[in-house]
Amino acid sequence: MKSKKNLTRFTYESAAFEGWRLCISRAGSTFTKYFPDKKYGGPKKALDAAEIILEELKIILNGAKRVNGKLTPATQKKADGLLGKS
């Protein structure tokens, strides 16, 4: 499987992690989440989960209001909640 925009595939023989990394930046903020193959039941299922979260995150970020060119704290919190961060 090849990497896609905002989704990078990690498959290293010597590394403990194999899966997908979602990474997207908007208005000076970067949002990252890892989708391991083991947790999601394989590379295809991990990619499917990552694509769903990416689409939801894009909806939040593209419709967000900005203050002085930065995302508001409420938008940051909403995006972090979607990614499973507090």
C-alpha atoms as one frame of an Amber mdcrd trajectory, in Angstrom:
protein
   0.000   0.000   0.000   1.211   3.467  -0.843   1.036   6.567   1.291  -1.651
   9.143   0.528  -1.937  12.833   1.245  -1.946  13.308   5.039  -1.605   9.517
   5.548   1.801   7.839   5.692   2.370   4.092   5.740   4.992   2.783   8.172
   6.293  -0.740   7.498   9.752  -1.390   8.828  11.073  -4.877   9.502  13.133
  -3.705  12.477  10.524  -1.389  14.031   7.828  -2.342  16.507   5.197  -0.162
  14.751   3.479  -1.055  11.517   0.484   0.957  10.444  -0.677   4.357   9.254
   0.100   7.837  10.572  -2.374  10.643  10.034  -0.764  14.076  10.089  -2.446
  17.312   9.060  -1.485  20.936   9.690  -3.760  23.947   9.637  -3.230  27.513
  10.813  -0.009  26.739  12.674  -1.349  23.637  14.450  -0.387  20.057  13.651
  -2.610  17.092  14.430  -1.192  13.552  14.450  -2.625  10.122  15.231  -1.262
   6.627  14.661  -3.373   3.699  13.435  -1.489   0.437  14.147  -2.299  -2.647
  12.099  -2.468  -4.808  15.229  -5.138  -2.659  16.875  -7.346  -2.347  13.791
  -6.948  -5.892  12.437  -4.682  -5.337   9.469  -3.391  -2.654   7.108  -6.628
  -2.183   5.154  -8.789  -1.788   8.260  -6.254   0.612   9.801  -6.279   2.681
   6.586 -10.089   2.727   6.543 -10.171   3.997  10.148  -7.531   6.640   9.377
  -9.436   7.878   6.316 -12.663   8.239   8.309 -10.948  10.279  11.035  -9.115
  12.372   8.416 -12.371  13.317   6.696 -14.022  14.246  10.015 -10.957  16.267
  11.007 -10.948  18.134   7.681 -14.602  19.082   8.210 -13.786  20.495  11.654
 -10.675  22.368  10.502 -12.039  23.753   7.235 -15.141  25.168   8.915 -13.249
  26.603  11.882 -13.089  30.255  12.793  -9.651  31.751  13.270  -8.388  34.453
  15.568  -5.293  36.280  14.345  -4.711  33.474  11.833  -4.722  30.726  14.488
  -7.326  28.131  15.340  -9.480  28.942  18.346  -8.960  26.922  21.550 -12.431
  25.414  21.090 -11.479  24.113  17.639  -8.196  22.749  18.995 -10.079  20.948
  21.760 -12.660  19.523  19.330  -9.912  18.235  16.991  -7.926  16.754  19.892
 -11.081  15.033  21.140 -11.610  13.454  17.735  -8.031  12.157  17.826  -8.494
  10.740  21.319  -6.408  13.343  23.110  -7.568  15.339  26.115
